[in-house]
């Protein structure tokens, strides 16, 4: 499937532009540069790899007791 993108329901993401947090599932694109997230606040497209490299991602916990 999407290489480094894990089969998770979503991620907590911090936008590198407006610095606001949001929760989203990765958008699957036809190439790695098209895989990522769309910030609901400023509408910036955040590529998955760039967000991962800059430590702006955190997988959502699957354990609801945590």
Backbone atoms as SQL, in Angstrom:
CREATE TABLE atoms (id INTEGER PRIMARY KEY, chain TEXT, resi INTEGER, resn TEXT, atom TEXT, x REAL, y REAL, z REAL);
INSERT INTO atoms VALUES
  (1, 'A', 1, 'UNK', 'N', 0.829, -1.186, 0.000),
  (2, 'A', 1, 'UNK', 'CA', 0.000, 0.000, 0.000),
  (3, 'A', 1, 'UNK', 'C', 0.866, 1.239, 0.000),
  (4, 'A', 2, 'UNK', 'N', 0.848, 2.093, 1.030),
  (5, 'A', 2, 'UNK', 'CA', 1.483, 3.396, 0.994),
  (6, 'A', 2, 'UNK', 'C', 2.879, 3.460, 1.552),
  (7, 'A', 3, 'UNK', 'N', 3.673, 2.398, 1.445),
  (8, 'A', 3, 'UNK', 'CA', 5.064, 2.467, 1.889),
  (9, 'A', 3, 'UNK', 'C', 5.177, 2.658, 3.385),
  (10, 'A', 4, 'UNK', 'N', 5.626, 3.859, 3.818),
  (11, 'A', 4, 'UNK', 'CA', 5.846, 4.129, 5.231),
  (12, 'A', 4, 'UNK', 'C', 4.560, 4.414, 5.990),
  (13, 'A', 5, 'UNK', 'N', 3.457, 4.683, 5.294),
  (14, 'A', 5, 'UNK', 'CA', 2.203, 5.016, 5.969),
  (15, 'A', 5, 'UNK', 'C', 1.593, 3.740, 6.511),
  (16, 'A', 6, 'UNK', 'N', 1.382, 3.721, 7.811),
  (17, 'A', 6, 'UNK', 'CA', 0.855, 2.548, 8.479),
  (18, 'A', 6, 'UNK', 'C', -0.661, 2.489, 8.321),
  (19, 'A', 7, 'UNK', 'N', -1.220, 1.317, 8.520),
  (20, 'A', 7, 'UNK', 'CA', -2.655, 1.117, 8.471),
  (21, 'A', 7, 'UNK', 'C', -3.272, 1.552, 9.798),
  (22, 'A', 8, 'UNK', 'N', -3.413, 2.834, 9.985),
  (23, 'A', 8, 'UNK', 'CA', -3.996, 3.379, 11.201),
  (24, 'A', 8, 'UNK', 'C', -5.192, 4.226, 10.826),
  (25, 'A', 9, 'UNK', 'N', -6.044, 4.488, 11.803),
  (26, 'A', 9, 'UNK', 'CA', -7.225, 5.286, 11.530),
  (27, 'A', 9, 'UNK', 'C', -6.874, 6.742, 11.313),
  (28, 'A', 10, 'UNK', 'N', -5.785, 7.207, 11.875),
  (29, 'A', 10, 'UNK', 'CA', -5.422, 8.601, 11.683),
  (30, 'A', 10, 'UNK', 'C', -4.220, 8.999, 12.512),
  (31, 'A', 11, 'UNK', 'N', -3.912, 10.270, 12.427),
  (32, 'A', 11, 'UNK', 'CA', -2.766, 10.832, 13.129),
  (33, 'A', 11, 'UNK', 'C', -3.159, 12.164, 13.747),
  (34, 'A', 12, 'UNK', 'N', -2.492, 12.501, 14.830),
  (35, 'A', 12, 'UNK', 'CA', -2.507, 13.861, 15.331),
  (36, 'A', 12, 'UNK', 'C', -1.377, 14.558, 14.603),
  (37, 'A', 13, 'UNK', 'N', -1.683, 15.667, 13.942),
  (38, 'A', 13, 'UNK', 'CA', -0.724, 16.373, 13.105),
  (39, 'A', 13, 'UNK', 'C', -0.649, 17.830, 13.557),
  (40, 'A', 14, 'UNK', 'N', 0.552, 18.405, 13.525),
  (41, 'A', 14, 'UNK', 'CA', 0.701, 19.837, 13.746),
  (42, 'A', 14, 'UNK', 'C', 1.090, 20.458, 12.418),
  (43, 'A', 15, 'UNK', 'N', 0.328, 21.452, 11.989),
  (44, 'A', 15, 'UNK', 'CA', 0.604, 22.111, 10.712),
  (45, 'A', 15, 'UNK', 'C', 1.893, 22.913, 10.824),
  (46, 'A', 16, 'UNK', 'N', 2.833, 22.727, 9.878),
  (47, 'A', 16, 'UNK', 'CA', 4.077, 23.494, 9.929),
  (48, 'A', 16, 'UNK', 'C', 3.889, 24.963, 9.554),
  (49, 'A', 17, 'UNK', 'N', 2.748, 25.311, 9.002),
  (50, 'A', 17, 'UNK', 'CA', 2.487, 26.695, 8.596),
  (51, 'A', 17, 'UNK', 'C', 1.788, 27.482, 9.703),
  (52, 'A', 18, 'UNK', 'N', 0.597, 27.018, 10.141),
  (53, 'A', 18, 'UNK', 'CA', -0.171, 27.762, 11.146),
  (54, 'A', 18, 'UNK', 'C', 0.050, 27.228, 12.558),
  (55, 'A', 19, 'UNK', 'N', 0.738, 26.085, 12.693),
  (56, 'A', 19, 'UNK', 'CA', 1.100, 25.463, 13.974),
  (57, 'A', 19, 'UNK', 'C', -0.108, 25.026, 14.789),
  (58, 'A', 20, 'UNK', 'N', -1.255, 24.867, 14.150),
  (59, 'A', 20, 'UNK', 'CA', -2.439, 24.384, 14.847),
  (60, 'A', 20, 'UNK', 'C', -2.506, 22.871, 14.718),
  (61, 'A', 21, 'UNK', 'N', -2.918, 22.192, 15.778),
  (62, 'A', 21, 'UNK', 'CA', -3.044, 20.732, 15.718),
  (63, 'A', 21, 'UNK', 'C', -4.362, 20.326, 15.059),
  (64, 'A', 22, 'UNK', 'N', -4.339, 19.159, 14.409),
  (65, 'A', 22, 'UNK', 'CA', -5.566, 18.583, 13.863),
  (66, 'A', 22, 'UNK', 'C', -5.392, 17.073, 13.780),
  (67, 'A', 23, 'UNK', 'N', -6.494, 16.363, 13.644),
  (68, 'A', 23, 'UNK', 'CA', -6.492, 14.916, 13.522),
  (69, 'A', 23, 'UNK', 'C', -6.973, 14.566, 12.126),
  (70, 'A', 24, 'UNK', 'N', -6.232, 13.697, 11.442),
  (71, 'A', 24, 'UNK', 'CA', -6.598, 13.354, 10.071),
  (72, 'A', 24, 'UNK', 'C', -6.038, 12.001, 9.681),
  (73, 'A', 25, 'UNK', 'N', -6.679, 11.389, 8.709),
  (74, 'A', 25, 'UNK', 'CA', -6.146, 10.196, 8.066),
  (75, 'A', 25, 'UNK', 'C', -5.315, 10.653, 6.880),
  (76, 'A', 26, 'UNK', 'N', -4.264, 9.920, 6.551),
  (77, 'A', 26, 'UNK', 'CA', -3.438, 10.318, 5.404),
  (78, 'A', 26, 'UNK', 'C', -4.220, 10.242, 4.097),
  (79, 'A', 27, 'UNK', 'N', -3.990, 11.207, 3.224),
  (80, 'A', 27, 'UNK', 'CA', -4.541, 11.192, 1.880),
  (81, 'A', 27, 'UNK', 'C', -3.585, 10.350, 1.048),
  (82, 'A', 28, 'UNK', 'N', -4.114, 9.349, 0.371),
  (83, 'A', 28, 'UNK', 'CA', -3.285, 8.500, -0.483),
  (84, 'A', 28, 'UNK', 'C', -3.189, 9.131, -1.861),
  (85, 'A', 29, 'UNK', 'N', -1.983, 9.325, -2.339),
  (86, 'A', 29, 'UNK', 'CA', -1.778, 9.876, -3.670),
  (87, 'A', 29, 'UNK', 'C', -1.095, 8.874, -4.567),
  (88, 'A', 30, 'UNK', 'N', -0.969, 9.232, -5.834),
  (89, 'A', 30, 'UNK', 'CA', -0.358, 8.325, -6.808),
  (90, 'A', 30, 'UNK', 'C', 1.161, 8.247, -6.664),
  (91, 'A', 31, 'UNK', 'N', 1.760, 9.219, -5.974),
  (92, 'A', 31, 'UNK', 'CA', 3.202, 9.233, -5.726),
  (93, 'A', 31, 'UNK', 'C', 3.425, 9.680, -4.287),
  (94, 'A', 32, 'UNK', 'N', 4.603, 9.411, -3.760),
  (95, 'A', 32, 'UNK', 'CA', 4.904, 9.733, -2.368),
  (96, 'A', 32, 'UNK', 'C', 4.684, 11.212, -2.057),
  (97, 'A', 33, 'UNK', 'N', 4.998, 12.088, -2.997),
  (98, 'A', 33, 'UNK', 'CA', 4.843, 13.525, -2.734),
  (99, 'A', 33, 'UNK', 'C', 3.385, 13.953, -2.626),
  (100, 'A', 34, 'UNK', 'N', 2.446, 13.099, -3.074),
  (101, 'A', 34, 'UNK', 'CA', 1.023, 13.409, -2.990),
  (102, 'A', 34, 'UNK', 'C', 0.354, 12.764, -1.787),
  (103, 'A', 35, 'UNK', 'N', 1.118, 12.064, -0.951),
  (104, 'A', 35, 'UNK', 'CA', 0.566, 11.428, 0.250),
  (105, 'A', 35, 'UNK', 'C', 0.770, 12.367, 1.422),
  (106, 'A', 36, 'UNK', 'N', -0.289, 12.636, 2.144),
  (107, 'A', 36, 'UNK', 'CA', -0.144, 13.531, 3.282),
  (108, 'A', 36, 'UNK', 'C', -1.466, 13.955, 3.872),
  (109, 'A', 37, 'UNK', 'N', -1.509, 15.170, 4.371),
  (110, 'A', 37, 'UNK', 'CA', -2.645, 15.684, 5.114),
  (111, 'A', 37, 'UNK', 'C', -2.993, 17.092, 4.640),
  (112, 'A', 38, 'UNK', 'N', -4.255, 17.450, 4.723),
  (113, 'A', 38, 'UNK', 'CA', -4.694, 18.809, 4.382),
  (114, 'A', 38, 'UNK', 'C', -5.114, 19.472, 5.685),
  (115, 'A', 39, 'UNK', 'N', -4.455, 20.574, 6.025),
  (116, 'A', 39, 'UNK', 'CA', -4.768, 21.300, 7.252),
  (117, 'A', 39, 'UNK', 'C', -6.162, 21.907, 7.120),
  (118, 'A', 40, 'UNK', 'N', -7.060, 21.635, 8.064),
  (119, 'A', 40, 'UNK', 'CA', -8.408, 22.202, 7.988),
  (120, 'A', 40, 'UNK', 'C', -8.444, 23.689, 8.356),
  (121, 'A', 41, 'UNK', 'N', -7.362, 24.188, 8.922),
  (122, 'A', 41, 'UNK', 'CA', -7.325, 25.585, 9.367),
  (123, 'A', 41, 'UNK', 'C', -6.841, 26.514, 8.256),
  (124, 'A', 42, 'UNK', 'N', -5.663, 26.230, 7.694),
  (125, 'A', 42, 'UNK', 'CA', -5.085, 27.127, 6.673),
  (126, 'A', 42, 'UNK', 'C', -5.091, 26.503, 5.275),
  (127, 'A', 43, 'UNK', 'N', -5.526, 25.238, 5.172),
  (128, 'A', 43, 'UNK', 'CA', -5.645, 24.520, 3.894),
  (129, 'A', 43, 'UNK', 'C', -4.314, 24.111, 3.271),
  (130, 'A', 44, 'UNK', 'N', -3.219, 24.220, 4.018),
  (131, 'A', 44, 'UNK', 'CA', -1.923, 23.796, 3.511),
  (132, 'A', 44, 'UNK', 'C', -1.907, 22.280, 3.360),
  (133, 'A', 45, 'UNK', 'N', -1.323, 21.782, 2.271),
  (134, 'A', 45, 'UNK', 'CA', -1.094, 20.353, 2.116),
  (135, 'A', 45, 'UNK', 'C', 0.230, 20.032, 2.794),
  (136, 'A', 46, 'UNK', 'N', 0.195, 19.103, 3.734),
  (137, 'A', 46, 'UNK', 'CA', 1.384, 18.710, 4.487),
  (138, 'A', 46, 'UNK', 'C', 1.783, 17.306, 4.023),
  (139, 'A', 47, 'UNK', 'N', 2.850, 17.169, 3.244),
  (140, 'A', 47, 'UNK', 'CA', 3.284, 15.838, 2.806),
  (141, 'A', 47, 'UNK', 'C', 3.621, 14.948, 4.007),
  (142, 'A', 48, 'UNK', 'N', 3.231, 13.686, 3.917),
  (143, 'A', 48, 'UNK', 'CA', 3.452, 12.738, 5.016),
  (144, 'A', 48, 'UNK', 'C', 4.932, 12.683, 5.401),
  (145, 'A', 49, 'UNK', 'N', 5.813, 12.541, 4.423),
  (146, 'A', 49, 'UNK', 'CA', 7.237, 12.380, 4.729),
  (147, 'A', 49, 'UNK', 'C', 7.806, 13.619, 5.407),
  (148, 'A', 50, 'UNK', 'N', 7.402, 14.799, 4.966),
  (149, 'A', 50, 'UNK', 'CA', 7.889, 16.039, 5.581),
  (150, 'A', 50, 'UNK', 'C', 7.405, 16.136, 7.031),
  (151, 'A', 51, 'UNK', 'N', 6.150, 15.783, 7.273),
  (152, 'A', 51, 'UNK', 'CA', 5.617, 15.825, 8.632),
  (153, 'A', 51, 'UNK', 'C', 6.341, 14.817, 9.522),
  (154, 'A', 52, 'UNK', 'N', 6.616, 13.631, 8.987),
  (155, 'A', 52, 'UNK', 'CA', 7.329, 12.609, 9.758),
  (156, 'A', 52, 'UNK', 'C', 8.758, 13.051, 10.051),
  (157, 'A', 53, 'UNK', 'N', 9.433, 13.622, 9.053),
  (158, 'A', 53, 'UNK', 'CA', 10.815, 14.070, 9.232),
  (159, 'A', 53, 'UNK', 'C', 10.926, 15.191, 10.263),
  (160, 'A', 54, 'UNK', 'N', 9.909, 16.039, 10.334),
  (161, 'A', 54, 'UNK', 'CA', 9.937, 17.187, 11.250),
  (162, 'A', 54, 'UNK', 'C', 9.275, 16.869, 12.589),
  (163, 'A', 55, 'UNK', 'N', 8.942, 15.593, 12.827),
  (164, 'A', 55, 'UNK', 'CA', 8.341, 15.150, 14.087),
  (165, 'A', 55, 'UNK', 'C', 7.028, 15.895, 14.370),
  (166, 'A', 56, 'UNK', 'N', 6.199, 16.032, 13.337),
  (167, 'A', 56, 'UNK', 'CA', 4.911, 16.701, 13.480),
  (168, 'A', 56, 'UNK', 'C', 3.749, 15.716, 13.519),
  (169, 'A', 57, 'UNK', 'N', 4.057, 14.407, 13.529),
  (170, 'A', 57, 'UNK', 'CA', 3.030, 13.365, 13.520),
  (171, 'A', 57, 'UNK', 'C', 3.046, 12.564, 14.802),
  (172, 'A', 58, 'UNK', 'N', 1.869, 12.151, 15.201),
  (173, 'A', 58, 'UNK', 'CA', 1.755, 11.191, 16.285),
  (174, 'A', 58, 'UNK', 'C', 0.568, 10.298, 15.962),
  (175, 'A', 59, 'UNK', 'N', 0.797, 8.980, 15.829),
  (176, 'A', 59, 'UNK', 'CA', -0.334, 8.085, 15.538),
  (177, 'A', 59, 'UNK', 'C', -1.369, 8.151, 16.636),
  (178, 'A', 60, 'UNK', 'N', -2.638, 8.077, 16.247),
  (179, 'A', 60, 'UNK', 'CA', -3.700, 8.031, 17.236),
  (180, 'A', 60, 'UNK', 'C', -3.599, 6.726, 17.992),
  (181, 'A', 61, 'UNK', 'N', -3.862, 6.774, 19.268),
  (182, 'A', 61, 'UNK', 'CA', -3.802, 5.576, 20.097),
  (183, 'A', 61, 'UNK', 'C', -4.963, 4.650, 19.752),
  (184, 'A', 62, 'UNK', 'N', -4.660, 3.379, 19.566),
  (185, 'A', 62, 'UNK', 'CA', -5.730, 2.394, 19.343),
  (186, 'A', 62, 'UNK', 'C', -6.344, 1.955, 20.665),
  (187, 'A', 63, 'UNK', 'N', -5.653, 2.215, 21.770),
  (188, 'A', 63, 'UNK', 'CA', -6.123, 1.812, 23.095),
  (189, 'A', 63, 'UNK', 'C', -6.922, 2.946, 23.703),
  (190, 'A', 64, 'UNK', 'N', -8.226, 2.800, 23.788),
  (191, 'A', 64, 'UNK', 'CA', -9.094, 3.863, 24.290),
  (192, 'A', 64, 'UNK', 'C', -8.978, 4.029, 25.812),
  (193, 'A', 65, 'UNK', 'N', -8.331, 3.075, 26.505),
  (194, 'A', 65, 'UNK', 'CA', -8.173, 3.169, 27.962),
  (195, 'A', 65, 'UNK', 'C', -7.001, 4.052, 28.355),
  (196, 'A', 66, 'UNK', 'N', -6.131, 4.378, 27.418),
  (197, 'A', 66, 'UNK', 'CA', -4.928, 5.157, 27.719),
  (198, 'A', 66, 'UNK', 'C', -5.235, 6.609, 28.021);
